[in-house]
């Protein structure tokens, strides 16, 4: 065997040892380091390569912003659901003193449009049909509950309004301008800063 083959084998074995150690750390610390390739997340190799390289690059750049939005929006909905279930019980969504009628009506219209389109419902939970502005209205309506974790109702409203505006380009597959990427980062930071 020549030196190049030995070096290549040594390189491969070193990588295997590193991967094994990363797996061990993930298991012991109960964390995800992101070094594994998720086969389900792989791109369609037949059609995806047909898109222009520049479009694929922009999609990869925008994916991180979508991921941030997804995590933030889901965590806000979860927080609202948990706190309002505790406050008003399992039927909190149907209580107009808890969820403004205009929010309930907006959600009902979106559910109806989805059903009428013949596609699968995204969720059976009505809060999953809300936007950031509506989530802000729910928080404002229940400030007696949310005031214990947020330090300013106007701050919550401002941050959620900013996020709602920034959500448009992400949801509609447009590139975020550099200033808007910074604004997104600051809005997420502001959201967590609002928590007392």
C-alpha positions, -999 to 999 in steps of 0.1 A, spaced: 0 0 0 13 34 -9 16 64 15 -14 82 -1 -37 52 5 -25 49 41 -31 86 47 -66 83 32 -75 54 54 -61 72 84 -82 103 75 -113 81 72 -107 64 105 -101 97 123 -134 110 109 -152 79 121 -137 83 156 -147 120 157 -183 111 146 -185 84 173 -173 109 200 -199 135 187 -226 109 189 -215 101 225 -216 138 235 -251 142 220 -263 112 240 -247 121 272 -256 158 271 -290 153 254 -282 179 227 -282 179 189 -249 191 174 -262 189 138 -234 167 124 -257 139 111 -273 140 77 -310 136 79 -320 114 50 -356 127 51 -343 163 48 -322 156 17 -332 175 -14 -349 158 -43 -319 149 -64 -340 146 -96 -356 181 -97 -337 202 -71 -305 204 -92 -325 218 -121 -330 251 -102 -303 277 -109 -274 276 -85 -280 312 -75 -316 305 -66 -305 274 -45 -279 296 -27 -305 322 -19 -329 295 -6 -302 282 17 -295 317 30 -332 323 36 -337 289 53 -320 300 85 -345 330 87 -374 307 82 -361 284 109 -358 313 133 -394 324 126 -407 289 129 -391 284 163 -402 318 176 -437 316 164 -443 280 177 -428 289 210 -450 320 213 -481 300 205 -471 273 230 -465 299 257 -499 315 250 -517 281 250 -501 269 282 -508 301 301 -543 305 289 -553 269 295 -541 273 330 -560 306 334 -593 297 316 -593 259 311 -592 237 280 -619 257 262 -600 290 265 -600 296 227 -638 298 225 -640 323 253 -643 358 238 -631 374 271 -598 355 265 -595 355 227 -610 386 209 -638 377 185 -620 394 156 -591 369 161 -615 339 164 -633 351 132 -600 356 113 -589 321 123 -622 306 113 -620 322 79 -585 308 73 -596 273 84 -626 276 60 -604 287 31 -580 258 37 -609 233 39 -625 247 7 -591 245 -11 -591 207 -6 -557 206 10 -549 189 43 -555 211 74 -523 223 89 -535 218 124 -566 210 145 -555 237 170 -569 271 160 -540 291 175 -519 276 147 -538 298 123 -529 330 140 -504 356 129 -481 377 151 -505 406 152 -533 383 164 -510 367 190 -503 402 202 -540 409 206 -544 378 226 -516 388 249 -529 423 253 -564 410 261 -549 388 288 -523 412 302 -533 402 337 -518 368 329 -489 378 306 -478 408 326 -461 384 350 -436 374 323 -434 405 300 -423 439 312 -442 461 287 -475 456 267 -464 483 242 -431 466 238 -448 432 231 -471 449 206 -441 467 189 -420 436 186 -448 414 173 -458 440 148 -422 442 136 -421 404 133 -454 403 115 -440 427 89 -407 408 85 -426 375 82 -440 385 48 -408 382 27 -399 350 44 -433 334 40 -435 345 3 -400 334 -7 -384 368 -11 -349 377 -2 -345 396 31 -325 428 26 -294 431 48 -311 457 70 -341 434 75 -319 405 85 -304 428 112 -340 439 121 -350 403 125 -321 395 147 -329 426 169 -366 418 170 -359 382 182 -335 397 208 -361 423 218 -387 395 223 -365 377 248 -355 410 265 -392 417 271 -394 388 294 -388 399 330 
